[in-house]
């Protein structure tokens, strides 16, 4: 029987148990709060995905990165909506693998924030299954790797930059680690083995070097790996079978006092070796010749010294397309007196004596323009030395172009002609004496020319008089017959009238041809631009109904010659072009020129007319010879013969290039000798 005054032990245990449970519950809640805080504020993101890739849990860190609120994503967004489209297929594949195997490799993806911006992230995912092995959800650790990706991109760009630099050097460069595994190769080194640089990286040295060369190479490699740089020369057979010579350097790569690898450099010295062998052989031959001709050594030395002294009057230097000096040679310094530092970058025009050049003044800008347009330009004029003195110079500017016809600059060759100019007076006296002797020797020729003039007069009088009679009587007969019904007689009379007129023109041409052989050339400066413009204007007036496209170069030069005779040449040739382009609906005639270093200036007149067979035109410049029938194109066949005689009197030559139906181009040359200095002349305004 229980004692009523004794408390029951169970009654006391229950409050104590409740207190312990409450304390334990509070501790668990605090631990859970701390764990939740750690989860929410972790330095990396956490998320959980269900089987449909919907977000079922996400920590605050990742929400902050994304810019979303929790209620905007949980059970509302799937992961595919947050990643870049390029990553979605891979993400689905990895998550499917994770659901079945429980494991997946780390994956880099691009995540899109709420504001549309993106950042790079690394996904580390694990799968959670229930006791029956059914998939519940994934736990994914998300790390922001944007900084690492930026560094990787910079490193990749830097490596690409270094690869591009090394690929552009001719030296064959490679790096092998201490296990002789290739870690880098430029394209020159890789191409030696018929590979690309990336195909060599990761391969052993022995995979590319021929087995018979390994015994020769490995001792050098071992010496370099021991820390001693080593260089040597060797012969190597390239992939195309050619034998080349190389200077090879093995350079140790020290890191923290240890050799981690070696740099291998191969410099192609084939040309140098061949040059050395050539020079050696040449020296041997030279020594033999010196021994054989030792008696002539003194005279050879004297001739050499005289030649060197004569070359002192020349110099060469280089300018860019704007006329600034880019290379000032010792010969230029010797002739002009300016040092290299004084002239580099300075305009070459400051060498010209522009202040008192007079008629010989040179426009530097025009000179550069002409040289670049036509390949070469030359002049004679006064130039200055550093001490202020002048010298008479012959200057040639030549445009320097590469294989792609790109201008690389201009060379300027100058010759001191002061002594030659000072001898002009002496030469004038000598010429006067020579002219006197020539006059005495040509007295008989003058007499013969007088007889020829008498003969020409007789021909012009005796042949013209019967022709005039024929023409007069034909005219009288035509008037007498009037509207006669005898058509055949009228046709005969018309044919006689045309033939007599044609014969009269031929006699005039023959007399003109004979006269051109005796007439004196009145040499003077002739600006070709206004001369050609005048001829074209006259032809336009004579052919008002024709549409002709005239293409005339704007910088036609000034030449020395007889203005009237040169005008006749252009008139004959241009009249031919106008005549033989008559069948063309759109006629085109071009007039231009270029510099010929041998023959002087070459001028051309090109048309798109009917042309002719040049192989059958052996008598092209013979009097009265024509390439087309007079019924098709009028003419007497005197124009080209007269033009040839005029050009020959100017010591030039004339020729043609043509083909039947393909137009025709006539060329003629006028020499440089005796030309006036280049002057700016107005260009006639042509209605092209």
C-alpha positions in Angstrom: 0.0 0.0 0.0 1.4 3.4 -1.1 2.3 6.0 1.4 0.2 9.1 0.6 2.9 11.4 2.1 5.6 10.1 -0.4 5.8 11.8 -3.8 5.7 9.7 -6.9 9.0 9.5 -8.8 7.3 9.6 -12.1 5.6 12.9 -11.2 9.1 14.5 -10.7 10.7 12.9 -13.8 8.2 14.4 -16.3 9.1 18.1 -15.7 12.7 17.3 -15.8 12.3 15.4 -19.1 10.3 18.2 -20.6 13.1 20.7 -19.5 15.8 18.6 -21.1 13.7 18.2 -24.3 13.1 21.9 -24.4 16.8 22.6 -24.0 17.7 20.1 -26.7 15.1 21.5 -29.0 16.4 25.0 -28.5 20.0 23.9 -29.2 18.8 22.1 -32.3 16.9 25.1 -33.5 20.0 27.3 -32.9 22.2 24.9 -34.8 19.6 24.8 -37.6 19.5 28.6 -37.7 23.3 28.7 -37.8 23.3 26.1 -40.6 20.6 27.9 -42.4 22.6 31.2 -42.1 25.7 29.4 -43.3 23.7 28.0 -46.2 22.1 31.3 -47.2 25.2 33.5 -46.8 27.8 31.0 -48.1 30.5 32.4 -50.4 29.2 30.2 -53.2 25.8 29.5 -54.5 23.6 26.5 -53.8 20.6 25.2 -55.6 18.5 22.1 -55.7 16.7 20.8 -58.8 13.8 18.3 -59.2 13.5 15.8 -62.0 12.1 18.5 -64.4 15.1 20.8 -63.6 12.8 23.2 -61.6 14.4 25.1 -58.8 13.2 23.7 -55.5 15.8 25.4 -53.3 18.3 28.2 -53.7 20.5 30.1 -51.2 20.5 33.9 -50.9 24.1 34.2 -52.3 23.0 32.8 -55.6 19.8 34.9 -55.5 22.0 38.0 -55.0 24.1 37.0 -58.0 21.1 36.5 -60.2 19.1 39.6 -59.0 15.9 37.6 -58.3 13.7 37.3 -55.2 13.1 33.8 -53.8 9.4 33.7 -54.7 10.3 34.6 -58.3 12.2 31.4 -58.9 11.2 28.6 -56.6 8.9 26.2 -58.4 8.5 28.8 -61.1 11.7 28.8 -63.1 13.7 25.8 -64.4 17.4 25.9 -64.7 17.4 26.1 -68.5 15.8 29.5 -68.4 18.8 30.8 -66.4 21.6 29.5 -68.6 22.8 30.6 -72.0 21.3 28.7 -75.0 24.7 27.3 -76.0 24.9 25.4 -72.7 21.4 24.0 -72.5 21.9 20.7 -74.4 25.1 19.9 -72.4 23.3 20.7 -69.2 20.3 18.4 -70.0 22.7 15.6 -70.9 24.7 16.0 -67.6 21.6 16.2 -65.5 20.1 13.1 -67.1 23.4 11.2 -66.4 23.3 12.5 -62.8 19.7 11.1 -62.3 20.7 7.7 -63.4 24.3 7.3 -62.1 24.3 9.7 -59.3 27.6 11.3 -60.5 28.5 14.0 -63.1 31.6 15.8 -64.1 32.0 19.5 -63.2 30.5 21.7 -65.9 31.2 25.3 -66.8 28.1 27.3 -68.0 27.1 30.9 -68.7 24.3 32.0 -66.4 22.0 34.9 -67.3 21.1 37.4 -64.6 17.7 39.0 -64.3 19.0 42.2 -66.0 20.2 40.2 -69.0 23.9 40.2 -68.1 25.9 37.0 -67.8 28.6 35.5 -65.7 30.6 32.3 -65.9 29.9 29.6 -63.3 31.1 26.1 -62.3 28.5 23.5 -61.5 29.4 20.7 -59.0 26.3 18.5 -58.7 25.4 15.4 -56.6 22.1 13.4 -56.7 19.9 12.6 -53.7 17.9 9.3 -53.7 15.4 7.9 -51.2 15.7 4.5 -49.5 14.2 2.7 -52.5 16.8 4.4 -54.8 14.4 6.8 -56.4 15.7 10.1 -57.5 14.6 13.0 -55.3 16.6 16.1 -56.3 20.1 17.4 -57.0 22.3 19.4 -54.8 24.5 21.7 -56.9 27.3 23.9 -55.7 27.6 27.0 -58.0 30.9 29.0 -58.0 31.4 32.3 -59.9 34.5 31.7 -62.1 34.2 35.0 -64.1 37.5 36.3 -62.9 39.2 33.0 -63.6 37.7 32.9 -67.2 38.8 36.5 -67.7 42.4 35.5 -66.7 42.2 32.4 -68.9 41.1 34.5 -71.9 43.9 37.0 -71.2 46.4 34.1 -70.9 45.1 32.5 -74.1 45.3 35.9 -75.9 48.8 36.4 -74.6 49.8 32.9 -75.7 48.2 33.5 -79.2 50.1 36.8 -79.4 53.4 35.1 -78.5 52.6 32.3 -81.0 51.9 34.8 -83.8 55.1 36.7 -83.0 57.3 33.6 -83.1 55.5 32.3 -86.2 56.6 35.4 -88.1 60.3 35.0 -87.4 62.4 32.9 -89.8 64.3 31.2 -86.8 63.1 27.7 -86.0 62.2 27.8 -82.3 61.0 25.1 -79.9 60.8 24.4 -76.2 61.2 20.9 -74.7 60.8 20.1 -71.0 63.4 18.0 -69.1 61.6 14.8 -70.2 62.1 16.0 -73.8 58.4 16.5 -74.4 57.6 19.4 -76.7 55.8 22.2 -75.0 56.0 24.8 -77.7 57.0 25.1 -81.4 56.7 27.9 -83.9 55.5 27.3 -87.4 59.0 27.4 -88.9 60.1 24.6 -86.6 57.0 22.5 -87.1 57.0 22.9 -90.9 60.5 21.3 -90.9 58.7 18.1 -90.0 55.6 18.7 -92.1 53.5 19.4 -89.0 51.5 22.2 -87.4 52.8 23.7 -84.1 49.8 22.2 -82.1 50.5 18.8 -83.6 54.0 18.8 -82.0 53.0 19.9 -78.5 53.0 16.9 -76.2 55.2 14.6 -78.3 58.6 13.3 -77.5 61.7 14.6 -79.3 62.5 11.1 -80.7 59.2 11.0 -82.6 60.4 13.7 -85.0 64.2 13.4 -85.1 65.5 10.8 -87.5 67.0 7.8 -85.6 70.4 8.3 -87.2 70.6 11.8 -85.9 69.8 11.0 -82.2 73.4 9.9 -81.4 74.6 13.3 -82.6 71.9 15.4 -80.9 71.5 13.7 -77.5 74.9 14.7 -76.2 74.1 18.3 -76.9 70.7 18.0 -75.2 72.3 16.4 -72.2 74.8 19.2 -71.9 72.0 21.8 -72.1 69.9 19.9 -69.5 72.9 20.0 -67.2 72.8 23.8 -67.3 75.4 24.6 -70.0 74.3 26.5 -73.1 75.6 24.9 -76.3 75.9 26.0 -79.9 77.1 24.3 -83.0 76.6 24.1 -86.8 75.2 21.1 -88.6 73.9 19.9 -91.9 70.3 18.9 -92.1 68.1 17.5 -94.8 64.7 19.2 -95.1 61.4 17.4 -95.9 61.8 18.3 -99.5 65.2 16.5 -99.6 67.4 19.7 -99.9 70.6 19.9 -97.8 70.8 23.0 -95.7 73.1 24.4 -93.0 72.0 25.5 -89.6 73.4 27.2 -86.6 71.8 25.4 -83.6 71.5 26.7 -80.1 70.5 24.7 -77.0 69.7 27.1 -74.2 68.8 25.8 -70.7 65.6 27.1 -69.0 66.4 27.8 -65.4 63.5 28.1 -62.8 64.3 28.5 -59.2 67.8 27.3 -59.8 66.8 24.1 -61.6 66.8 23.3 -65.3 63.1 22.7 -66.3 63.7 22.4 -70.0 65.7 23.7 -73.0 65.0 26.2 -75.8 66.1 25.0 -79.3 66.9 27.6 -82.0 67.8 26.7 -85.5 69.1 29.6 -87.7 69.3 28.8 -91.4 72.8 29.8 -92.6 72.7 28.0 -95.9 73.1 31.2 -97.9 75.9 32.4 -95.7 77.7 29.1 -96.0 77.3 29.1 -99.8 78.4 32.7 -99.9 81.4 31.9 -97.8 82.3 28.9 -100.1 81.7 31.1 -103.1 83.9 33.9 -101.6 86.6 31.3 -100.7 86.6 29.9 -104.2 86.6 33.4 -105.6 89.5 34.3 -103.4 91.5 31.3 -104.5 90.8 32.2 -108.1 91.7 35.8 -107.4 95.0 34.8 -105.8 95.8 32.7 -108.8 95.1 35.6 -111.1 97.1 38.0 -109.0 100.1 35.6 -109.2 99.7 35.4 -113.0 99.2 39.1 -113.5 101.5 40.6 -110.9 103.3 42.6 -113.6 100.0 44.5 -114.3 99.1 45.2 -110.7 100.4 48.7 -110.6 98.6 49.7 -113.8 95.4 48.1 -112.5 95.7 50.0 -109.2 96.2 53.3 -111.1 93.1 52.6 -113.3 91.1 51.8 -110.2 92.1 55.0 -108.5 91.2 57.0 -111.5 87.8 55.3 -111.6 87.2 56.0 -107.9 88.2 59.7 -108.4 85.7 60.0 -111.3 82.9 58.5 -109.2 83.3 61.3 -106.7 81.1 63.5 -108.8 78.1 61.2 -108.3 75.9 60.7 -105.3 72.7 58.7 -104.5 70.2 59.1 -101.7 66.6 58.1 -101.1 63.3 60.0 -100.4 59.8 59.0 -99.6 56.7 59.8 -101.7 56.4 63.2 -100.0 60.1 64.1 -100.8 61.5 63.7 -97.3 65.0 62.1 -97.1 64.9 58.6 -95.8 68.5 57.5 -96.4 71.5 59.8 -96.8 74.6 58.0 -98.1 78.2 58.9 -97.8 78.4 59.9 -101.4 75.6 62.3 -100.9 77.3 63.7 -97.8 80.5 64.1 -99.8 78.8 65.9 -102.7 76.4 68.2 -100.8 78.4 68.6 -97.5 75.4 67.8 -95.3 75.7 65.1 -92.6 73.3 62.3 -92.2 71.7 63.8 -89.1 71.2 67.1 -90.9 69.2 65.6 -93.8 67.2 62.6 -92.5 63.5 63.6 -92.6 64.2 66.9 -94.3 62.7 67.8 -97.7 65.1 67.2 -100.6 63.9 70.6 -102.0 66.2 72.4 -99.7 69.1 71.2 -101.8 67.8 73.0 -104.8 69.0 76.6 -105.5 65.6 77.9 -106.1 66.4 81.6 -105.3 68.6 82.2 -108.3 67.9 79.3 -110.6 66.4 81.4 -113.3 65.1 79.5 -116.2 66.5 76.2 -114.7 64.1 76.4 -111.7 62.6 73.0 -110.7 59.3 72.5 -109.1 60.0 69.7 -106.5 56.3 68.7 -106.2 55.9 68.5 -110.0 59.2 66.5 -110.2 57.9 64.0 -107.6 54.5 63.7 -109.4 56.1 63.1 -112.8 58.5 60.5 -111.4 55.7 58.6 -109.6 53.4 58.7 -112.6 56.0 57.8 -115.3 58.6 55.9 -113.4 61.4 58.5 -113.9 62.1 62.2 -114.1 65.3 64.0 -114.8 66.5 67.6 -114.9 69.6 69.8 -115.0 69.9 72.8 -112.6 71.8 74.4 -109.8 72.0 72.7 -106.4 73.4 73.9 -103.1 76.1 72.6 -100.8 76.2 73.0 -97.1 78.6 75.9 -97.3 76.2 77.8 -99.6 78.2 77.2 -102.8 76.3 76.0 -105.9 77.1 73.3 -108.4 75.5 72.4 -111.7 73.8 69.0 -111.3 72.1 66.4 -113.5 69.5 64.8 -111.3 67.4 61.6 -112.0 64.4 60.7 -109.7 63.4 57.1 -110.1 60.2 55.6 -108.5 61.0 52.3 -106.7 58.1 49.8 -106.8 57.8 46.3 -105.5 56.4 43.3 -107.4 52.9 44.4 -106.4 53.5 47.8 -108.1 53.4 49.5 -104.6 55.5 52.6 -104.3 58.4 52.0 -101.8 60.0 55.4 -102.2 62.2 57.2 -104.8 66.0 57.2 -105.5 67.8 60.4 -106.4 71.0 60.1 -108.4 72.9 63.4 -108.8 76.0 64.1 -110.8 78.1 67.2 -110.4 78.3 68.7 -114.0 79.8 72.0 -113.0 83.1 71.3 -114.9 81.1 70.3 -117.9 79.0 73.4 -117.8 82.2 75.6 -117.5 83.4 74.0 -120.7 80.4 75.1 -122.7 82.2 78.2 -123.9 85.1 76.1 -125.1 82.7 73.7 -126.8 81.0 76.6 -128.5 84.2 77.7 -130.0 85.0 74.2 -131.1 81.5 73.8 -132.5 81.9 77.1 -134.4 85.1 75.8 -136.0 83.3 72.5 -136.7 80.4 74.3 -138.3 82.8 76.2 -140.5 84.4 73.0 -141.6 81.0 71.3 -142.1 79.9 74.4 -144.1 82.9 74.0 -146.4 82.4 70.3 -146.7 78.7 70.6 -147.5 79.1 73.2 -150.2 78.7 70.5 -152.8 75.6 69.2 -150.9 74.0 72.7 -151.0 74.7 72.9 -154.8 73.1 69.5 -155.2 70.1 70.6 -153.1 69.8 73.7 -155.4 69.6 71.3 -158.4 67.0 69.3 -156.5 65.0 72.5 -155.9 65.2 73.3 -159.6 64.0 69.8 -160.4 61.2 70.1 -157.8 60.1 73.3 -159.4 60.2 71.8 -162.8 58.2 68.9 -161.6 55.6 71.1 -159.9 55.3 73.3 -162.9 55.6 70.8 -165.8 53.3 68.2 -164.1 50.8 70.6 -162.7 50.3 72.5 -166.1 49.1 69.3 -168.0 46.9 68.4 -164.9 45.3 71.8 -164.9 44.7 71.5 -168.7 43.1 68.1 -168.2 41.0 69.4 -165.3 39.9 72.5 -167.3 39.0 70.6 -170.5 37.1 68.0 -168.4 35.2 70.8 -166.7 34.4 72.4 -170.2 33.2 69.0 -171.5 31.0 68.5 -168.4 29.4 72.0 -169.0 29.0 71.3 -172.7 27.3 68.0 -172.2 25.1 69.4 -169.5 22.2 67.0 -168.8 23.3 64.6 -171.6 21.7 61.3 -171.8 25.0 59.6 -172.4 25.6 58.5 -168.7 28.6 56.5 -169.5 30.4 59.5 -171.0 29.5 61.6 -167.9 30.9 58.8 -165.7 34.1 58.7 -167.6 34.5 62.5 -167.3 33.9 62.3 -163.5 36.5 59.6 -163.1 39.0 61.7 -165.1 38.3 64.7 -162.9 38.7 62.6 -159.7 42.0 61.0 -161.0 43.5 64.4 -162.0 42.6 65.9 -158.5 44.1 62.8 -156.8 47.3 63.1 -158.9 47.6 66.8 -158.0 47.3 65.9 -154.3 49.9 63.2 -154.7 52.3 65.6 -156.5 51.9 68.0 -153.6 52.6 65.2 -151.1 55.7 64.1 -153.1 57.0 67.7 -153.1 56.4 68.1 -149.4 58.2 64.8 -148.7 61.2 66.0 -150.7 61.1 69.4 -148.9 61.1 67.7 -145.4 64.4 66.1 -146.3 66.0 69.6 -146.8 64.1 71.9 -144.5 66.0 73.2 -141.4 64.5 72.1 -138.1 63.7 75.2 -136.0 64.4 73.8 -132.6 62.5 75.4 -129.8 60.6 74.5 -126.6 57.2 73.0 -127.7 54.4 72.6 -125.1 52.5 69.6 -126.4 49.4 70.1 -124.3 48.1 73.2 -126.1 49.4 71.9 -129.5 47.4 68.7 -129.2 44.4 70.7 -127.9 44.5 72.8 -131.0 44.6 69.8 -133.3 41.7 68.2 -131.5 39.6 71.4 -131.7 40.2 71.6 -135.5 39.2 68.0 -136.0 36.0 68.6 -133.9 35.1 71.4 -136.3 35.6 69.2 -139.3 33.5 66.4 -137.9 30.6 68.1 -136.1 28.3 65.1 -136.3 30.7 62.6 -134.9 30.8 61.6 -131.2 34.3 60.9 -130.2 35.6 60.3 -126.7 39.0 62.1 -126.4 41.2 60.8 -123.6 44.3 63.1 -123.2 46.9 62.8 -120.4 46.9 66.1 -118.4 50.7 66.3 -118.0 51.9 66.2 -121.6 55.5 67.4 -121.4 57.4 70.2 -123.1 59.8 68.9 -125.7 62.4 70.6 -128.0 61.7 70.5 -131.7 59.9 72.2 -134.6 56.4 73.2 -133.5 54.9 73.3 -137.0 56.3 69.9 -138.0 55.3 68.2 -134.7 51.8 69.7 -135.1 51.7 68.1 -138.6 52.6 64.7 -137.0 49.8 64.9 -134.5 47.4 66.2 -137.2 48.2 63.2 -139.5 48.0 60.6 -136.8 44.8 62.0 -135.1 43.2 62.5 -138.5 43.9 58.8 -139.3 42.3 57.8 -136.0 39.2 60.0 -136.7 38.9 58.5 -140.2 39.3 54.8 -139.3 36.9 55.0 -136.3 34.1 56.2 -138.5 32.3 52.8 -138.5 32.3 52.8 -134.6 29.2 54.0 -132.9 31.3 55.0 -129.9 34.7 56.1 -131.0 37.5 56.5 -128.5 40.9 58.1 -129.1 43.7 58.2 -126.4 46.8 60.4 -126.4 49.5 59.7 -123.7 53.2 59.3 -123.0 55.7 57.5 -120.8 59.4 57.6 -120.1 61.7 55.3 -122.0 65.1 55.3 -120.3 66.8 54.3 -123.6 64.9 56.2 -126.3 63.6 59.2 -124.3 59.9 60.0 -124.2 57.5 57.7 -126.0 54.2 59.1 -127.1 51.2 57.0 -128.3 47.9 57.6 -130.1 45.4 54.7 -129.6 42.0 54.3 -131.2 39.3 51.6 -131.4 39.0 51.8 -135.2 39.0 49.1 -137.8 42.8 48.5 -137.7 44.6 46.4 -140.3 46.8 43.3 -140.6 50.2 44.4 -139.4 51.9 41.3 -140.9 50.9 42.5 -144.4 51.7 46.2 -143.8 55.5 46.0 -144.6 55.1 49.2 -146.6 53.1 51.1 -143.9 55.3 54.2 -144.1 56.0 54.2 -147.8 54.6 57.0 -150.0 51.2 56.4 -151.7 50.9 52.9 -150.0 47.5 52.4 -148.3 46.1 49.6 -146.1 42.5 50.2 -147.1 40.8 50.8 -150.4 40.0 54.4 -151.3 36.4 53.5 -151.9 36.1 52.6 -148.2 38.3 55.3 -146.7 39.5 58.4 -148.6 43.2 59.4 -148.7 46.4 59.3 -150.8 48.8 57.4 -148.6 51.1 60.4 -147.8 50.3 61.2 -144.1 52.3 58.3 -142.5 55.3 58.8 -144.8 55.4 62.5 -144.0 55.1 61.7 -140.2 57.9 59.2 -140.4 60.2 61.7 -142.1 59.4 64.4 -139.5 60.0 62.1 -136.5 63.3 60.9 -138.1 64.4 64.5 -138.6 63.9 64.8 -134.8 66.1 61.7 -134.3 63.2 59.6 -133.1 61.4 56.6 -134.5 57.7 55.7 -135.2 55.9 52.3 -135.4 52.4 50.8 -135.0 50.7 48.0 -133.2 47.4 46.8 -134.6 45.2 43.9 -135.6 42.3 43.8 -138.0 39.1 44.9 -136.3 40.8 45.7 -133.0 41.9 49.3 -133.4 45.4 50.7 -133.9 48.1 52.3 -131.7 50.9 54.5 -133.2 54.0 55.1 -131.1 56.8 57.6 -131.7 59.8 58.7 -129.6 61.4 62.0 -129.0 64.9 61.9 -127.3 65.8 63.6 -124.0 68.9 65.4 -125.5 68.5 69.1 -126.0 65.2 69.3 -124.1 64.2 72.4 -122.2 63.7 72.1 -118.4 60.3 70.9 -117.4 57.8 73.8 -117.0 54.2 73.9 -116.0 52.1 74.6 -119.0 48.3 75.1 -119.1 46.3 72.1 -120.1 43.7 72.8 -122.8 40.1 72.3 -121.7 38.7 69.5 -123.9 35.2 68.4 -124.0 35.7 64.7 -123.4 
